[in-house]
Structure formats: structure tokens, C-alpha cells
Amino acid sequence: MDQVSALSEGGSIVFYRTRKTLAGLVCLLFVFAAGCGGPAETPQSPGPGKTVVIATIFPLADIAKNIGGDRVAVSTLLPRGASPHTFEPTPRQMEQVTGARVLIQVGAGLDDWAGKLAGVAGKDLLRVAVTEGLSLRAGGHQHAECAGHAHEHDHNACPAAETAAADPAYGFADPHVWLDPVLVRDEIAPRIFSALCQAAPEDADYFAANLESYQAELTVLHADLTALTAGFERRSFIAYHSAWGYFADRYGLVEAATVEEAPGKEPSPGWIMKVVETARAHQAGAIFAEPQFSTKAAEVIAAEYGARVLVLDPLGGEDIPGYDSYVNLMRSNAAVLAEGLSRVD
């Protein structure tokens, strides 16, 4: 029988993805063991009986909304246009978490700033790091030309290895797990479901039904992306930063190099030339920028290499057309990848 173990501050819960009744019983058993407070009022006025959920990034917030439905009030901490790698919380975010029952974060070094806000929410806050217990990609980089250099620390020969070593925020682990829809379906969504059950066990059957429906939608998404990416004439690309490794691994692509040396660091001329050389060696189809960062370095690389600059958005937002849900975000990004990699010059 298919089961998932999810970790939390209060302990471990085992629940079944497609058995609504068992899911509800397990959540109730947890309440007797660990205790659970009711929903609290927040400045966002969630409405009576709703569980207040805060997520660090929009994709996690949207996943929580799909599972929680009208029984939860969900908001996102990271403002539009900001990067979770370099973001520092402000009094506005502190106000957001006041009275929250569940705080969902990525973990693995991406959004550790969320810990600064946890104390504001009160002792009943449930913190969920969706990377907890997952087997993560090492260093955020899995590039063919870097396999040998990673152990030799030959960073001059391998831009990706240099990024991994220069980026302590990663802790040599790639946190961008939400960009693999299979991981979302099988691991991340169940972890969020578990947290919602802890916070509101009386709604467990409702959450379980929503989870099952959402997982079916993610299965369709995965099938569509598999079919789309199978038609790409080119398999390698240059990303702005190392966000797309899980997606690339899932669909047989290669994130050959990154424009950014390390989060928040502008690439040096030497780094740019290494990326250009890597792009040529891999015959990369396009250079992909991101809306959270300046496109200048990507444009320099594209001009030198002779490729186009296209934009991938790993975060999206509820007010961004085409990127206003997790599923839409993944479909839109796949379409952009198709534009860059299906074209043969």
C-alpha cells in the first residue's frame, strides 16, 4: 500500500494518498497525541473557521490552496519580483505570519529567512519544509562536463562546479524541488496535506479528496510535459541560475551552465566567457533569463554565443497571466523551453 512519512515539529505522521477515511483517522490520532489549536485571526481576515496558511513562495501557496480549498486562507511571503535566495523579511512579512497556523517553506537553504518569522506566529505554528526527507540533487548542478571536475575542484574548467562551491546557501543541495511535477505529486503535495490535517483534523476527509483530485491533475501535467519535451530537437540550455535541474533530470534535458555565478552575485567577464564556451560545447538552444533578475548578463552571453534570450519564471504569482497557478506556471515554462529548444538554426 502506498504511504508517505511526513516530518513536523510535533512528530511523524503516516497517511495514505488515496484513502480518505484512513487519512482522516490518522489526522485525528495525531491530534490526540500532540494537540492542535484552532484557526486564528490574521490581518488578512481569513473568515471564520478557516485555517491560516503562509507559504514562502507562490508555487507552494498554490499547492496548499488546491488541497485546502475553501477551508484555508493562504498567502505568500515572498513579494513579486524578489528572489528567495537573497530576500530579507520586513515588518510586512512579520504582520503576515501573525496568527498563522501553518508555515510552508522549501528548506534546504533556499528560504531559511522564514525562521526569523516563526517566533512571531506563536507556539502553535506548524512549520513544514517540503525538502525534509527528500533525496536532493547534489550542489544544484548535474552537468556532464563537470562530473570529473567536481571531485578535482577544477572550477576553471567547470562553471557549474564553481557555482556549487561558491554558493553556501545551497549547502551543496539543490532546493528547487517544486519544478519537478512528479515530486510535487508524490512528495510535496502529501507533505502539505499532512500539515493541513494536523492544523484542522476535522477537515481531513475534505483535504484528502482535494489531494486525490490534484494529484490526478498533476499526473496529466506530467504526461503532457513528457510528450512536449520528447519533441525538443536540442536537449541542452543555459539557465539564469541553477533552478531547473530537477525539471531537466525528469524530462531528459541538460542544464549545461548558469548565467549567475552565485545568488546575488553579478557574473564576472571570466565567468561569462566560460558560460559561452559551455554553450558552444553543448550547442545550447537558448539562454534563459528570469524575471526576478536583470537580463543584462544573459543578453551579453546570448550576443556572444549567437542565441536568443527567453524568460523562464520559476516562481510565478497569482496576478501574472499564464503563471497564476502552479500547473499554469509549469505549462508556460515548458512552452518557453519548447520555443528555445525545438528550433534548429
C-alpha positions in Angstrom: 0.0 0.0 0.0 1.4 3.4 -1.0 2.3 5.5 2.0 4.4 8.6 2.8 6.0 9.7 6.0 6.0 13.4 6.7 8.0 15.1 9.4 6.9 18.0 11.5 7.8 19.7 14.8 5.2 17.5 16.6 6.3 14.2 15.2 5.8 11.9 12.2 2.5 11.1 10.5 1.9 8.2 8.1 -1.0 8.8 5.8 -2.4 7.2 2.6 -2.7 9.3 -0.5 -5.9 7.8 -1.9 -7.7 6.5 1.2 -9.7 9.4 2.5 -11.1 7.7 5.6 -7.8 6.4 6.8 -6.3 9.9 6.2 -8.9 11.4 8.5 -8.4 8.8 11.2 -4.6 9.2 11.1 -5.0 13.0 11.5 -7.4 12.5 14.4 -4.9 10.2 16.1 -2.2 12.8 15.8 -4.4 15.4 17.5 -4.9 13.2 20.5 -1.2 12.6 20.7 0.1 16.1 20.0 -2.7 18.6 20.4 -3.9 21.2 18.0 -5.2 24.7 18.2 -8.0 26.2 16.1 -7.6 28.8 13.4 -6.5 32.3 14.5 -7.5 35.7 13.1 -4.9 37.4 11.0 -4.6 40.9 9.4 -5.8 39.2 6.1 -9.3 38.5 7.7 -9.4 34.8 6.5 -13.0 34.3 7.6 -14.5 32.2 10.3 -13.3 28.6 10.5 -10.5 28.9 8.0 -7.0 27.7 8.8 -4.4 30.4 8.1 -1.6 29.1 5.9 1.5 31.1 5.0 4.0 29.9 2.3 7.3 31.4 1.5 6.9 31.2 -2.3 3.9 31.3 -4.6 4.1 27.7 -6.0 3.8 26.2 -2.5 1.0 28.6 -1.7 -0.9 27.5 -4.7 -0.4 23.8 -4.0 -1.8 24.5 -0.5 -4.8 26.3 -1.9 -5.6 23.3 -4.2 -5.5 20.9 -1.2 -7.0 23.2 1.3 -9.8 24.6 -0.9 -12.2 26.9 0.9 -11.2 25.7 4.3 -7.9 27.6 4.3 -6.7 31.2 3.8 -3.3 31.1 2.1 -0.9 33.9 1.4 2.7 34.2 0.1 5.5 35.8 1.9 7.9 36.5 -1.0 6.9 39.6 -2.9 6.6 39.6 -6.7 9.9 40.1 -8.4 12.0 39.1 -5.3 14.4 36.2 -5.2 14.1 33.7 -2.2 17.9 33.3 -2.3 18.5 36.9 -1.3 15.3 38.1 0.3 15.2 39.5 3.8 11.8 39.7 5.6 10.4 43.0 6.5 7.8 44.1 9.1 5.1 43.4 6.4 6.0 39.7 6.4 6.0 39.7 10.2 2.5 41.0 10.1 1.5 38.3 7.6 2.6 35.4 9.9 0.9 36.8 13.0 -1.8 34.3 13.8 -0.8 31.8 11.1 -1.3 28.1 11.9 0.9 26.6 9.2 4.1 27.9 7.6 5.2 26.1 4.5 8.8 26.6 3.2 11.1 24.9 0.8 14.0 24.4 3.1 17.5 23.2 2.0 18.9 26.7 2.4 16.6 28.4 0.0 14.3 30.3 2.4 15.9 30.0 5.8 14.8 33.5 6.4 11.4 32.1 7.2 12.9 31.0 10.6 13.2 34.7 11.6 9.4 35.0 11.2 8.4 31.8 13.0 8.6 33.3 16.5 6.1 36.0 15.6 3.4 33.5 14.8 3.2 31.8 18.2 4.0 28.5 19.7 1.2 26.6 17.8 2.7 27.3 14.4 3.4 24.2 12.3 6.5 24.6 10.1 6.8 22.4 7.1 9.9 22.2 5.0 8.9 20.3 1.8 12.5 19.2 1.1 12.7 17.5 4.5 13.5 13.8 4.0 13.9 14.1 0.2 16.9 12.9 -1.7 18.2 16.2 -3.2 20.4 16.8 -6.2 24.0 17.5 -5.1 25.1 21.0 -5.5 22.2 22.0 -7.7 24.3 21.0 -10.7 24.4 17.8 -12.7 26.4 18.6 -15.8 28.2 16.0 -18.0 31.3 18.1 -18.4 31.6 18.7 -14.6 31.4 15.1 -13.3 35.1 14.7 -13.1 35.9 18.3 -12.1 33.5 18.3 -9.2 35.9 16.0 -7.3 39.0 17.7 -8.5 37.8 21.2 -7.6 38.8 22.3 -11.1 36.4 25.2 -11.2 38.2 27.0 -14.0 37.2 24.1 -16.3 33.7 23.8 -14.9 31.5 26.8 -14.3 28.8 24.7 -12.6 31.3 23.3 -10.1 32.4 26.8 -9.3 28.8 27.8 -8.6 28.2 24.9 -6.3 31.4 25.7 -4.3 30.7 29.4 -4.2 27.1 29.1 -3.1 26.9 28.3 0.7 23.2 28.9 0.6 22.7 25.7 -1.3 24.6 23.6 1.3 25.6 21.5 -1.8 22.0 20.6 -2.3 19.5 21.8 -4.9 16.4 23.2 -3.3 14.3 23.8 -6.4 12.2 20.6 -6.0 8.9 22.2 -6.9 9.9 22.4 -10.5 9.5 18.6 -10.9 5.7 17.9 -11.1 6.3 14.3 -10.1 8.0 15.3 -6.9 5.1 17.7 -6.3 2.6 15.0 -6.8 4.3 12.2 -4.9 6.1 14.1 -2.1 5.4 17.8 -1.8 1.6 17.8 -2.0 1.3 14.9 0.5 3.6 16.8 3.0 1.3 19.9 2.7 -1.7 17.7 3.1 -0.3 16.2 6.2 0.3 19.7 7.7 -3.2 20.8 6.9 -4.6 17.7 8.6 -2.6 18.5 11.8 -3.9 22.0 11.8 -7.5 21.1 11.0 -8.2 17.4 11.5 -12.0 18.0 11.2 -11.4 18.8 7.6 -9.2 15.7 6.8 -11.6 14.0 4.5 -12.2 17.2 2.5 -8.4 17.7 2.2 -7.9 14.1 1.2 -10.4 14.4 -1.6 -8.8 17.5 -2.9 -5.4 15.9 -2.7 -6.5 13.0 -4.8 -8.1 15.3 -7.4 -5.0 17.5 -7.5 -2.6 14.5 -7.9 -4.7 13.4 -10.9 -4.3 16.8 -12.4 -0.5 16.6 -11.8 -0.4 13.2 -13.5 -2.0 14.8 -16.6 0.5 17.7 -16.4 3.4 15.2 -16.2 2.1 13.3 -19.2 1.7 16.4 -21.3 5.2 17.7 -20.4 6.7 14.3 -21.2 5.1 14.4 -24.7 6.2 18.0 -25.3 9.8 17.7 -24.2 10.2 14.5 -26.2 10.0 16.6 -29.3 12.8 19.0 -28.5 15.5 19.0 -31.1 18.0 20.3 -28.6 18.4 19.0 -25.1 20.8 21.5 -23.5 20.2 25.0 -22.3 21.7 27.8 -20.3 19.6 28.9 -17.3 20.0 32.1 -15.4 20.6 30.3 -12.1 20.5 26.6 -11.2 16.8 26.3 -10.7 15.9 23.8 -13.5 18.0 20.7 -12.6 15.1 18.7 -11.3 13.0 19.5 -14.4 15.9 18.7 -16.7 16.5 15.4 -14.9 12.8 14.4 -15.1 12.5 15.2 -18.9 15.9 14.2 -20.2 17.3 17.7 -20.6 20.7 19.2 -19.6 21.1 22.5 -17.7 24.6 23.0 -19.1 25.6 26.1 -17.2 24.2 29.1 -15.4 24.4 32.8 -16.1 24.7 33.7 -12.4 27.9 32.7 -10.6 26.1 32.6 -7.2 22.9 34.0 -5.8 23.0 37.8 -5.8 26.5 37.9 -7.5 26.9 39.5 -10.9 28.9 37.3 -13.2 32.4 38.3 -13.9 33.8 38.7 -17.5 35.8 35.5 -17.0 32.7 33.6 -15.9 30.7 34.9 -18.9 33.3 33.6 -21.3 33.2 30.2 -19.6 29.5 30.0 -20.0 29.8 31.0 -23.7 32.3 28.2 -24.2 30.0 25.7 -22.4 27.0 26.9 -24.5 29.0 26.2 -27.7 30.2 22.8 -26.5 26.7 21.8 -25.8 25.1 23.6 -28.7 22.7 25.1 -26.3 19.4 26.1 -27.8 18.8 29.3 -25.9 19.8 31.5 -22.9 17.1 31.7 -20.4 16.7 34.7 -18.1 14.3 35.1 -15.2 12.0 38.0 -14.3 13.4 38.2 -10.8 16.9 39.2 -12.1 18.4 41.6 -14.6 18.7 40.2 -18.1 21.9 42.1 -19.0 24.4 39.3 -18.4 22.1 36.8 -20.3 22.0 39.3 -23.2 25.8 39.6 -23.3 26.2 35.8 -23.3 23.5 35.4 -26.0 25.1 38.1 -28.2 28.5 36.4 -27.9 27.2 32.9 -28.5 24.6 33.8 -31.1 21.4 32.7 -29.3 18.1 34.3 -28.2 17.2 35.3 -24.6 13.9 33.8 -23.4 12.4 34.1 -20.0 11.6 31.2 -17.6 9.8 32.0 -14.4 10.3 29.5 -11.5 8.1 31.4 -9.1 5.1 33.0 -10.9 2.3 34.8 -9.0 -1.4 34.8 -8.7 -1.7 38.1 -10.7 0.7 37.0 -13.5 -1.2 35.7 -16.6 -0.1 32.2 -17.6 1.8 31.9 -14.3 -1.1 32.3 -11.9 -1.2 28.7 -10.6 1.4 26.0 -10.2 0.1 24.0 -13.1 -0.1 27.0 -15.4 3.4 28.1 -14.4 4.8 24.7 -15.4 2.9 24.6 -18.7 4.0 28.2 -19.6 7.6 27.5 -18.7 7.5 24.3 -20.8 6.2 26.3 -23.7 9.1 28.7 -23.4 11.6 25.9 -23.3 9.9 24.4 -26.4 10.4 27.8 -28.2 14.1 27.8 -27.3 14.9 24.1 -27.8 12.7 23.0 -30.6 14.2 25.4 -33.0 17.1 24.3 -35.2 19.2 27.2 -36.7 
